[in-house]
Amino acid sequence: MTYTEEWWKSAIIYHIYPRSFQDSNDDGIGDLNGIRSRLDYLKWLGADAIWLSPVYPSPMADFGYDVSDHCDIDPMFGSLDDMDRLIEEAHLKDIRLILDFVPNHTSDKHPWFLESRISRNNPKRDWYYWKDPADNGGPPNNWLSRFDGESAWKWDERTEQYFLHTFLVEQPDLNWRNPDVKEAMLNILRFWYDRGVDGFRVDVSYRVMKDPQFRDNPVNPNWKPGMDKSFRLIEKQTKNTPDIHMFNRWIRQTNDEYENRVTIGEMNLTIPELAGHYGTKENPEFHLPFNFRLVFSDWEADNVRQLMDTFEEEVPDYGWPNWVLGNHDQPRFATRAGANQARNGLLFLLTARGTPTLYYGDELGMQSVDIPPEKVQDPWEILSPNMGLGRDPVRTPMRWDATKHAGFCGNEVIPWLPVGYGSDKQNVDVQKSEGQSTLNFVNRLSRIRQDHSELVSGNCETLKLDKPVFGFIRNNEETNESCLILMNFSSQPQTVDIQSALSKSHSLKAYSATFSTCVISTKMDSKTEHSVNSDTFSLRPNEGVILK
């Protein structure tokens, strides 16, 4: 494989939830060999890198985020040999492979925790957070678990102390202030880098360091009954604490022992807070602190423009932006924004300045699937029912064809989650054959990115347009090539006065380009017309375009 310096700046990252991508052995659960069998599809789609949610050995209390061995593969997904073959074959196709790293906690079945739990004097006792009861005999402080909103401290009868679990009780938190923990965990990164892995997405990276004084979190005055119970407190002492940047630097320094590997930090923060996790030029932290603002903001023209403007202002010169529409934890974009806006979201994702991460199935316009109560798997939904927190609806099997289980597994097998309705038409085989499908739209967009350098490395500036239209220009100053992206967020036709919009921008008012060619429309047809001599452009309902 040919490594390109900072390859991740131009890459399209494709996020795979391994349990749900492709089952190769008919047990109803996706696996590594299933992913390997679909590499040609990923190459055709335009994926430059694939990121896998955890595939390590685990009791699966939280479907792999409760790791019991960081340096092996859970048998349900395959073996280390299968992973080695996946890395090798992906590299032969110039597809890089990114793994999840789960640093905040382990499984309570991990050998480290089993040792830690034996006695207060065990050498690994300090590898986790063990505390005596408070003066009243209860938990050491008021910290809450994210999954059920109850105390994050679990009483251990044998040693008569509490241990900390930010998530499930089966996921005790690691104490990274212990130098042995730090070294052991960083060696896990080295283990996988040595096997050829190209980077890591670091799970809940901003939660790893806790307040060393274990002070209470302040009460959230805006919380009301019926809301997520874990939001009763403001997580001042348990999230994004000042010394989290020390942890970030540990990760980055280990990463930089190897050539051209990438670090991605998972953090749900405001853009100004997020920007701090790039570090400094002298002490860099994450290459890509994940930008989830599109996931947690209403899909409206003004919101998107403000988010892009803010990100462009806040990202330091030595940093690089990134954008995410959805992931394995949040409702699918086509559900949040509506099916009619799904392609505009994909257009934004693949043309905005920065690295895009595409969640599997979004290229088909997949929506969240209603899961019958008897088929619910997610512990979050089980512990906090009827609050819309369950993640099963966005983790359903990938849709490959029109067979009973959409080609994810054999017809006689029961998949771990139901495929959902509509898979007979919304699948890869059908959409590949339909010239105007969402899948072919994404395929063409990925090729357009490759052919238009301004969409990868060019400058980016939004236009001041009347809502519900959003637009921005990507310009490569070296080649003087430009693209204008316009998106109609409404179900009504809209007309855009391009030259008027350019004149309202301080940095674009002298811009004299004429955007005379429509490179692509979300409608995927030839009806979009643009006159070379006209300063205006008409958008159909829900239409987005790239003009050259």
N, C-alpha and C positions, 0 to 999 in steps of 0.2 A: 504494500500500500504506500502511496506517495503522500507524505505529510506536507501540508501547506501551512505556513505560519499563520496563526490565528484563524484557522479554518472555520471556527465556530461563528465568526462574524458574518460569513456569507451562507452559513448552513441553514437548511430547514430541518428542525428537530421534530421527530415523530414520536409521540408518547404512546407506548404500548402498555396496557394492563395485561400481563402475561396469562392470567387465568382465563381471559376472555378473547384472546386473539385467534388462536387456532389450536384445536385439539388433534394431536397426531396419533394417539393410541386409544381413542374411544373410551375414555373414562369420564368424559363430560367436563374436563378441565384443560384449559390451554397449557402449552408447554414450550420448551425451547426448540425442540425439533419442529413444532408447528410454526414457530416464528421463522426458523431457518427455511422452511418450505415456501415462505411468502416473501423472501428477499427480492425476487424478481419483480413482484408487484410493487414493493416499496421503492425499488430503483426506478420503475416506470413512473410511479407517482411523483418522484422528485425528492424523496427523503434523502438527506445527506448524512443524517445520524438518527439512530433510534435510542430512545431512553426507556429502560425497562423498570417498572415498579418491582419491589423485592421478589427475588426467587431463591433466597437463602433458606436453609432448614428452619422450620418454625412450627409450633403447635397450632398456628393459624387462628389464634384468638382474635387477632386483628388482621387476618389474611396476609401475613408475611411481614407486617411492621412490628411483630414481636419475634425478633430474631434469636434463635438458640445456637447458631453457629455461623459466624460471618464469613467463613472461608470455605464454604461448600455450597452445594445446590440441593434444594429439597427434592426428594425423589419424585414428587408429583410433577415437578417441572423437568426432571431429567437428571443429569450428572455433570460433574466437572468436565468430563470429556465432551459432553454435548455443548457446554458453554464454550469450550475451546474451539469446537467446530463452528459454532455460530460466529464467534469473533473472527475466525480465519475466513470463513466464506463471506461475511459482511465486508471485511477489508478487501477481499478480492473484487468486490463490486463497488469499492470506494464508498462504503457506508460505515460510518463510525458507530461505536457502541458505548452508551453511557449507562451506568448502573446507579441504582439508589443506594445511598449510604444513610443508615439510621443511627445517628450518634446520641440521641437524647435518652434512649432506654434500650434494654434488652428484653427478652422473654424472661418470665420468672422460672423457666425451665433451663435457662442458660447455665452452664457449669459455673460461671463466675457468681451468679446470684445464689445458686444452690450452696456454694461454699460460704458466701457472705452470710447466709442465713443460719449457718450451723451454730455459731456462738458470737458473742460480742468481741471475742479475742481473735477471731479468725483473721488471717492476713488479708483476706479480701473484704473484710467488713466495711472498710472505708471506700470500697469501689462503688458503693451505692450510698444513698442518703438515709442514714438511720438516726433517729432522734428519740429522746426520752419524752414522756407525756408532758403536757403543759401543767402548770400548778393545779389546775382543776381536774387533772387526770385525763383530759381529752387530747386531741391532736396537738402537735407542737405549734401550729399557727392556723390561719384561716384559709390557706390555699385550697383551691378547688380543682377537681378533675374535669377535663374538657368533655368527657364522654357522658357523665351523668350529673354534673354540677354539684356533686357531693364532695366530702373531704378528699383531698388528694393524698391523704395519709392512711395507711393500712396497719392495724395493730397485729403484731406477731406474738403469739402466745408463748412460743418457746423461749425467745430472748427478751421478751417484755419491753420491746421498743416498736416505734412506728417506722415504716419505710415509705418513701415518696413515690407516687406514680401520677404523672401529669395526665396520663391517658387511662387505659384500662388497669385494673389492679394486677393483671398479668403482665404489665409492662413497667417494671421498676426503673426509675431514673438513674442514669450513671452519674457518678461524681467526677467530672473532668478536672477538678482541682487536684485530684490525686495524680501525681506524675506517672504512676504505673498504668492507670486507666488511659491517660493521654497517649502514652507510648504504644500500648496494646491496640488502641483504636486506630492510630495513625499507621501502624504496621498492617492493618487490614487494608487500608488504601494501597499501600505498597504491594501487598499480595496480589491485588487485582490489576494494578498498573503493570506489574511484571508479567501478567498473563495477556496483556495487550489491550486492556480496557482504555477507552479514550477520555474518560471523565466521569464525574459523579454529580448527581443531583443530591444535595444534602437535605434530608428530611427535617422539617421544622427547625432549621438551623438557628433561628433567633430565640429558641427556647432552651438551648443547651445550658447556658450559664444562669444560675439563680443567685439571688441576693445572698451573700455569704453570712449575713446576720439573720437571715430567715425572718425578716420582718413581715407583718401582716400586709396583705394587699388592701388598698382602700376600697370602700364600698362604692359601687356605681350608682349614683343618684338617678340615672335615667332608666334603670332596670325596672320592669313591671312584671307582675305575675303573668305567666303564659309565654314569656320569652325564654330563650335558652338559659337554663339555670346557672351555667358556668359563667354567664355574663353578669352575675350579681356583684362581682368584684372587678375592679380595674387592675389588670395584670402588670402592675408596675414592677413588682419584685420577681416576676417569673417569666417575663417576656421582654426581649430587646433591652436587657440590662446593660449598663455601661461597658462591662468587661466582655460582652459578646464579641467585640472586635478582636480581642486576644484569641478567642477560639477561631474566628474567621482566618486570622493570620496563620495559625497552626495548620489549618486545612490547606491554605494557599501555599505555604512554604513546602509542605509535603508534596503537593501537586507539582510544584516547580522543580522538584528533583528530576522530573521527567519532561520530555520535550512535547510541546504542543498538546497538552491535555487541558481540559476545561473543568471549572468548578461552577456549579449552579446552586444558589442558596434558596431554599423555600422559606418565604417570609411574607405574611400578610400585613403589609405596612403601607402608610401613605408614601407618596413618591419622595418627598424630602427625607423621610426616615430611611426609605429604601436606598437612596443615593449614598447615605453614609456607609453602606456595606460594600461599596467599591473600594473602601480604604483610601489610601493616598498613593501618589505616584511612587513614593519611596517605600511605603508599606502597603502593597496592594492586598485586597481581600478577595471577594468573589469576582470572577469574570462577569457573571450574569446573576445578580440578585433578582430573583423572579419578580416580574411586575404583574401583579394580579388585579390591577385597578379595573381592567375591562371586565373581569369576572364579577366584581362587586359593585359595578356602576350600571345605571340604567343605560340601555343602548339608545341614546339620543344624540343628535348632531352636536349640540352645544357641549354635552358632557365629553364626547370623544375628542372634540377640538381642544377643550381645556386640558384633558389628560395628555394629549400629544404635546401641547405647548409647555405644560409643566414638566414633562419628562425631558423634553429637549433643553429646557432651562436648567434642570437639576443634575442631569448626568454630567459628571466631570469630563474634561477633555480626554483623560486617559481611560475613561470608561466606554461602555458600549450598551445601547438600549436593548431591550427585549420585550416581546409582547406575547400574551397568552389569552386565548378565548375561553378555554375550559380545561378541566383535568378530571382525575378519578375521584375527586371529592365534591365537586360542585355540579349543579344542573347543567345539562348540555346547552351549548350556545343557541342552537336552533329552537330549544324550548324557552329559554330566557328571552331571546330577542324576537322570536316568532319565525316560522319557517320561511316567510317571505323575505326576511332580512338575513337569512343564513349566508347567502353568497356575498352580500356586502361585508359581513364580518370576515369572511375568508379573503375577500379583496383587500380589506384593511390589513389583516394579519400578514399577508404576503407582499405588501408594497410599502408598509411603514418602515422607517429607518430602524434597524435593529434585527436581532435574531428572533424568528418566529418559532413557536412550539405548537404543533398541530396534534390534537388529541385524536386517537384512532376512531374512525367512524365519522368524524366531523366532515371528512371529504365526501361523505355520502349524504350529509344533512341529517344524520341520525339524531333523534330526539330522546329525551329521558323516557324510560319505559316504566309504566305502572307495575309494581310488583305486588302480587296477591299476598295477604298477610301470612299465609302458610308457607310461602316461598322466601320470605325475608331472611337474609343471611347476615346483614351488617349489624355488628354489636351496638353501634351508635343508635340505630333505629330501635333496636330491642330495648336498650337502656333508656332512651328518650323517645317513646313512641308518639306518633301523630304530631310531630313538630316539624316535619319536613327536613330533618337532619340526615336521614338515611342516604347512603351512597350507592346502594344497589342499582337504582334507576340509571346511573351513568356508567355502570360497569358490565352491562349486558353484552352477550357475545357479538363479535364482529360479524357482519353480514356479507357472505361471499357469493351465495347463489340462491336460487329459489326453492331449494330442497327444504325438508321439514324443519331442520334446525339451521337453515341458512348456510350450510356448508361448514359450520363451525365444528360439528362433530357428526358421527353417523346417525342415521335416522332412528336406529333402535336404542340410542343412548339418550339419557336425560341430562341436558347441560346444567351446570351448577346454578345458573340463573336463566330464566326464560328469555328467548330471543325477542319477543314482543311482536305486535301486529305490524303488518306492512312489509315484512322482510321479503315477500315474494316479488315485490317490485323495487324496493329500496335495497339493492345489493350490488356488489361489484360487477358481476356478470352482466346484469341488465343495464346498469349505468354505463359500463364501458361501451356497450353497443348503441347507446343513445347519444348522438352527437352533441345535444344541448344539455346534458346531465350535469349535476353538481360535481361528480367525479371527474368528468372531462374538463370542466371549468378549472378545477384545482390542478389537474395535469398540465393544462395550457398555461396557467399562471406560473407554475414552477419553471416552465421553459422560458416564459417571458422574463422572469427574474434572471435567468442565466444569460439571456441575450441582451439585457439592458442594464449596463453597469450602474446607471443612476439609481436603479431600484435596490441596489445592494450597498453601494458605497457613497451615493450622492447625498448632498445636503437635503434637509427637509424643512418645509415651512408651510403652515396652514394658511388658508385664505379666509378673509372675513366675508362670509356668505350668510345670507338670511336662512334661518332654519326653515325647513327641515333638511337642507342640503349641507353636506360637509365636503370640503375639498382641501387637498394639499399638493404641493409640487415637490418632486424629487429631481435634483439637478446635479449633474456631474460637471464641476467647473473645469476639469482638465479636458474633457471631450466636448464641452458645451452642449451636451445632450440632456434633454429634460422630458419628464413625464408629468402629466397632470391627472390626478385621481379625483373623481367626483362621485359622490354617493347620495342618492335620494333616500332619505329615511322614512318617507311617507308613502301612502297608497294613492297619492295624486300626482299627476305630471308636474314637473317643475322646470322652469327655465333659468339658466344661469348666465349672468352677464360677466363673462370671464375678464375682459379688459377692465371693467369697473372694479372687480374684486382685486385685480393686480394693483390698480392705482391706489387702493386704500391701504395697502401694506407698505410700511416704510422701506423695507428691504427689497420689495418686489415692484415698487411703482415704476422703476426704470426698466422693468422686464419687458422685452419687445418680442418675445417668441410668439409665434402663431401655432396653436395646437390644431393641426389640420387632419390628423389621422386618428381614428379610433382603433387602438390596438386590440382591445377586447371589451365586451360588455357582459355583465352578469346574465343577460338574457341569452347569450351564446347564439345570436343570430346576426343577420346582415342588415337588419332594418335601421340600426342606428346610423344617422347621417350627420355629418358635420361639414358645413361650408367653409372652404378655405378663406373666404372673404368676410365671414361673419364673426362677430365678437361674442355671440351668444351660443349657448348649447342647450338643447332640450333633453331632459331626462324623463323616461317613462316611470310609472309607479315602481318603487323599490329597486330601481335600476342603479347600478354602479358601472363606471367606465374608467379605462385608462386611455388618455389622449396623449399622442406623441407630438 
